[in-house]
Amino acid sequence: MSPRTIGVTEVALRDAHQSLMATRMALEDMVDACEDIDQAGYWSVECWGGATYDACIRFLNEDPWERLRTFRKLLPNSKLQMLLRGQNLLGYRHYEDTVVDKFVKKSAENGMDVFRVFDALNDPRNMERAMAAVKKTGKHAQGTICYTISPLHTVEGYVHLAGQLLDMGAQSLALKDMAALLKPQPAYDIIRGIKETYGEDTQINVHCHSTTGVTLVTLMKAIEAGADVVDTAISSMSLGPGHNPTESLVEMLEGTDYTTDLDMDRLLKIRDHFAKVRPKYKEFESATLVDTDIFSSQIPGGMLSNMESQLKAQGAGDRIREVMEEVPVVKKDAGYPPLVTPSSQIVGTQAVFNVLMGRYKVMTGEFADLMLGYYGECIGERNPEVVKLAEEQTKKEPITKRPADLLEPEWDKLVEDAKKLEGFDGSEEDVLTNAMFPGVAPKFFTGRDQGPKNVGKTSEQLAAEKAAADGSAKAVRGPIKYNVTFNGREHSVQVEPA
C-alpha cells in the first residue's frame, strides 16, 4: 500500500515572520525564494492577511494589494492562502456585510485562493458571511476552530463547532493552535471525532505554533488521526514563537505510512535564502525560544510582550507576574474566549488595568463591549456583575444578536471618506485600506509614491555595526592606526584612546 500524502502549507511568507519578527519582512526579501516555493509541491502558500496588511502600510510603505498581486505573478502554480478575521476582516472592528463581500471579492480578484476564516470568540455567526462571500467568488472557504483550554472547552464541543462550520458551507476545517497549547492526545481526539462524525473525506488542516516545544509531536498524532494538511515554516524561519520546521516534518514521516511529496532540494534552497535574510531583522526578533509557562497562563507570546510594554510605559514593568495571574480571572469573567487577535489584546489590556487601578475600576471600551456581546458570543456565561459594570460605564445594553446585524450599510460612506484623502488612487482597494486602518492609511497614501521601505539591516550595515563594536573594544586595549592623505601624500597616524 502506498503512503498517504499529507499536504503542507508553507507559512514563511506570512505567519512565520509575523510571529518571529513582528511582521516586518519586506517583500523584496521574499521574492527570490518564490520560484522554489512555487515548485516545492506545497498544498498552499500562506502569504497574506493576518497582520501583514497593517504592517505593510504602517511600517513598510508598501501597498498590501500590490504585495498580493506580486505573489500571484511569482507563484503561478500555487494556491495562495490568507488569514481573514471573519466579520473583522483585517481590521479591529466588525464591518457591515457589504464591506465583507467587497473585501473578499477584491482579494479573490487580486489573486487569493484559500481564505482561512476565523473569529476570535469561535462565534460561527461572525464567520458565516465571509465564508459565503468566498464561495460566491468560487474560491476555497476554510472554517476555523481556534483552540484553547478551559473548564468548558471539550472534544465534543470542538466537534460540534466543526459541524456548525460545515453546515455554513466550509469546504475544509482548520484547527488553529495560535498559542502552542494543543497537545498530541487532544489533537488526535478532536480530529478523530470530526472524521467519525462528519465523514473521513472532511478535510482538516492543522496549524500549530512551536512555543511550548510539544507541537511537532502534535502534528504526528494529528496525521495519525487523519489530518489532511499541516502548516509548517521552512527551518530558517521556524521555532520559538513561530512554527515547526518544514524539513523536520518531511524527515519525521520517513519510513512511516505517510509522505509529503515535497521536493527536498527546493526546500534546502528556500532554507538557504531565508537563512541569509533573517539576520537583517534581528532587532525585531522575540527572545523566546521555549516557554512552557503558556500551559498554565495560556498567554501567547505576542500577548505577553504587549502587556510587558504597557506595564513598562506606566513604570510598572516589575508587576508582570501579577498581570499574568490576573489574565485567567479576566478570561473567565468574559466567558472563556480564546486568546487570539483581537480578544488577546482586549483581555490582556484589561488585566493590566485591573492590576494597576483595581479590578474593573476602569474598563477599556473594548472590554466593556466584549462583556456586552458586541464582539459576539463566548462559550461560557459572562460574569453578571462585570456585565452590570460595563452597562453603567458605556450606557449601552447587552446584546445577544449577531453584532454586524446592528450595523448600517457603510460602503458608500467609506467611498466618500476615501475620496477626500490626498493620494487616494480611486480604487476600491484603497477604499478598503482606509476602511481597515483609517488612522494609518491617509499618511500611507500621501507617501506611497516614495516606494517600499525595508526596515531590515543590510549585511553592510550589520558588518559596519560589528566593526564599530570591535573598534570600541580595540580602543580600550590600545592605539588605533589610520592612513590619512594630506596635500596628496599619505601619512600613517596612530591615535591613542582618551
PEUR-V242078 format. One record per residue. RES is the residue in one small letter. SS is DSSP state (alpha for helix, beta for strand, coil for the rest). NEAR is the number of other ideal C-beta (glycine too) atoms within 10 Angstrom. Layout:
res: [RES,RES]
ss: [SS,SS]
near: [NEAR,NEAR]
This chain:
res: [m,s,p,r,t,i,g,v,t,e,v,a,l,r,d,a,h,q,s,l,m,a,t,r,m,a,l,e,d,m,v,d,a,c,e,d,i,d,q,a,g,y,w,s,v,e,c,w,g,g,a,t,y,d,a,c,i,r,f,l,n,e,d,p,w,e,r,l,r,t,f,r,k,l,l,p,n,s,k,l,q,m,l,l,r,g,q,n,l,l,g,y,r,h,y,e,d,t,v,v,d,k,f,v,k,k,s,a,e,n,g,m,d,v,f,r,v,f,d,a,l,n,d,p,r,n,m,e,r,a,m,a,a,v,k,k,t,g,k,h,a,q,g,t,i,c,y,t,i,s,p,l,h,t,v,e,g,y,v,h,l,a,g,q,l,l,d,m,g,a,q,s,l,a,l,k,d,m,a,a,l,l,k,p,q,p,a,y,d,i,i,r,g,i,k,e,t,y,g,e,d,t,q,i,n,v,h,c,h,s,t,t,g,v,t,l,v,t,l,m,k,a,i,e,a,g,a,d,v,v,d,t,a,i,s,s,m,s,l,g,p,g,h,n,p,t,e,s,l,v,e,m,l,e,g,t,d,y,t,t,d,l,d,m,d,r,l,l,k,i,r,d,h,f,a,k,v,r,p,k,y,k,e,f,e,s,a,t,l,v,d,t,d,i,f,s,s,q,i,p,g,g,m,l,s,n,m,e,s,q,l,k,a,q,g,a,g,d,r,i,r,e,v,m,e,e,v,p,v,v,k,k,d,a,g,y,p,p,l,v,t,p,s,s,q,i,v,g,t,q,a,v,f,n,v,l,m,g,r,y,k,v,m,t,g,e,f,a,d,l,m,l,g,y,y,g,e,c,i,g,e,r,n,p,e,v,v,k,l,a,e,e,q,t,k,k,e,p,i,t,k,r,p,a,d,l,l,e,p,e,w,d,k,l,v,e,d,a,k,k,l,e,g,f,d,g,s,e,e,d,v,l,t,n,a,m,f,p,g,v,a,p,k,f,f,t,g,r,d,q,g,p,k,n,v,g,k,t,s,e,q,l,a,a,e,k,a,a,a,d,g,s,a,k,a,v,r,g,p,i,k,y,n,v,t,f,n,g,r,e,h,s,v,q,v,e,p,a]
ss: [coil,coil,coil,beta,beta,coil,beta,beta,beta,beta,coil,coil,coil,coil,alpha,alpha,alpha,alpha,alpha,alpha,alpha,coil,coil,coil,coil,coil,alpha,alpha,alpha,coil,alpha,alpha,alpha,alpha,alpha,alpha,alpha,alpha,alpha,coil,coil,coil,coil,beta,beta,beta,beta,beta,beta,coil,coil,alpha,alpha,alpha,alpha,alpha,alpha,alpha,coil,coil,coil,coil,coil,alpha,alpha,alpha,alpha,alpha,alpha,alpha,alpha,alpha,alpha,alpha,coil,coil,coil,coil,coil,beta,beta,beta,beta,beta,coil,alpha,alpha,alpha,coil,coil,coil,coil,coil,coil,coil,coil,alpha,alpha,alpha,alpha,alpha,alpha,alpha,alpha,alpha,alpha,alpha,alpha,alpha,coil,coil,coil,coil,beta,beta,beta,beta,coil,coil,coil,coil,coil,coil,coil,alpha,alpha,alpha,alpha,alpha,alpha,alpha,alpha,alpha,alpha,alpha,alpha,alpha,coil,coil,beta,beta,beta,beta,beta,beta,beta,coil,coil,coil,coil,coil,coil,coil,coil,alpha,alpha,alpha,alpha,alpha,alpha,alpha,alpha,alpha,alpha,alpha,alpha,alpha,coil,coil,coil,coil,beta,beta,beta,beta,beta,beta,coil,coil,coil,coil,coil,coil,alpha,alpha,alpha,alpha,alpha,alpha,alpha,alpha,alpha,alpha,alpha,alpha,alpha,alpha,alpha,coil,coil,coil,coil,coil,beta,beta,beta,beta,beta,coil,coil,coil,coil,coil,coil,alpha,alpha,alpha,alpha,alpha,alpha,alpha,alpha,alpha,alpha,alpha,coil,coil,coil,beta,beta,beta,beta,beta,coil,alpha,alpha,alpha,coil,coil,coil,coil,coil,coil,coil,beta,alpha,alpha,alpha,alpha,alpha,alpha,alpha,coil,coil,coil,coil,coil,beta,beta,coil,coil,coil,coil,alpha,alpha,alpha,alpha,alpha,alpha,alpha,alpha,alpha,alpha,alpha,alpha,alpha,alpha,alpha,alpha,alpha,alpha,alpha,alpha,alpha,coil,coil,coil,coil,coil,coil,coil,coil,coil,alpha,alpha,alpha,alpha,coil,coil,coil,alpha,alpha,alpha,alpha,alpha,alpha,alpha,alpha,alpha,alpha,alpha,alpha,alpha,coil,coil,coil,alpha,alpha,alpha,alpha,alpha,alpha,alpha,alpha,alpha,alpha,alpha,alpha,alpha,alpha,alpha,alpha,alpha,coil,coil,coil,coil,coil,coil,coil,coil,coil,alpha,alpha,alpha,alpha,alpha,alpha,alpha,alpha,alpha,alpha,alpha,alpha,alpha,alpha,alpha,coil,coil,coil,coil,coil,coil,coil,alpha,alpha,alpha,alpha,alpha,alpha,alpha,alpha,coil,coil,coil,coil,coil,coil,coil,coil,coil,coil,coil,alpha,alpha,alpha,alpha,alpha,alpha,alpha,alpha,alpha,alpha,alpha,coil,coil,coil,coil,coil,coil,coil,coil,alpha,alpha,alpha,alpha,coil,coil,coil,coil,alpha,alpha,alpha,alpha,alpha,alpha,alpha,alpha,alpha,coil,coil,coil,coil,coil,coil,coil,coil,alpha,alpha,alpha,alpha,alpha,alpha,alpha,alpha,alpha,coil,coil,coil,coil,alpha,alpha,alpha,alpha,alpha,alpha,alpha,alpha,alpha,alpha,coil,coil,coil,coil,coil,coil,coil,coil,alpha,alpha,alpha,alpha,alpha,alpha,alpha,alpha,alpha,alpha,alpha,alpha,alpha,alpha,alpha,alpha,alpha,alpha,alpha,coil,coil,beta,beta,beta,beta,beta,beta,beta,coil,coil,beta,beta,beta,beta,beta,beta,beta,coil,coil,coil]
near: [4,6,13,13,15,23,19,24,26,29,28,30,27,26,27,25,28,21,28,26,21,19,21,20,29,23,21,14,19,22,14,15,24,21,16,19,26,17,16,24,18,27,23,23,26,26,29,26,25,21,19,26,23,17,20,26,22,17,16,22,19,23,22,24,22,15,22,24,15,19,25,17,10,18,21,10,11,22,17,22,28,24,25,28,24,26,27,22,23,25,18,15,16,24,27,20,21,16,23,21,18,21,23,26,16,18,27,17,14,18,19,25,20,23,26,25,28,26,26,25,24,29,22,22,19,24,25,24,22,28,24,16,24,26,17,13,18,8,20,19,25,28,28,28,24,23,24,22,16,18,9,14,18,14,16,12,15,21,20,13,22,24,16,17,23,18,12,19,13,26,17,19,26,26,25,24,26,26,29,27,23,27,17,18,13,21,26,20,17,27,27,17,17,27,19,13,14,16,9,9,7,20,17,23,25,28,27,27,27,25,28,20,14,17,24,18,15,27,27,20,20,29,25,16,21,17,26,22,22,26,29,30,28,28,20,20,30,23,22,18,26,26,31,24,22,30,19,16,22,19,11,18,20,8,8,13,11,17,14,24,14,23,16,15,10,18,24,14,18,26,21,14,22,23,13,12,21,19,12,21,20,11,11,16,15,18,8,18,11,15,20,11,13,22,14,11,18,20,24,25,22,24,25,23,15,17,25,15,10,20,19,12,10,12,9,15,12,9,16,17,10,15,25,19,13,21,24,17,15,25,25,15,24,23,20,22,28,29,25,24,20,16,26,25,21,25,27,26,20,28,26,25,21,22,22,17,12,9,15,20,10,12,22,15,13,19,27,22,20,29,29,19,23,19,26,25,21,23,19,17,11,21,18,11,10,20,19,12,17,24,15,11,17,15,6,15,8,14,15,6,11,20,20,20,11,11,16,6,10,15,18,9,12,20,16,10,17,23,12,9,18,8,14,20,13,10,13,17,20,22,25,26,25,23,24,22,20,14,8,16,24,18,16,22,20,13,13,19,8,8,8,15,11,17,17,20,16,10,10,8,11,14,11,12,11,10,10,10,10,10,10,10,9,12,14,7,8,10,11,13,9,9,8,9,8,8,5,5,7,8,10,8,11,9,10,8,11,4]
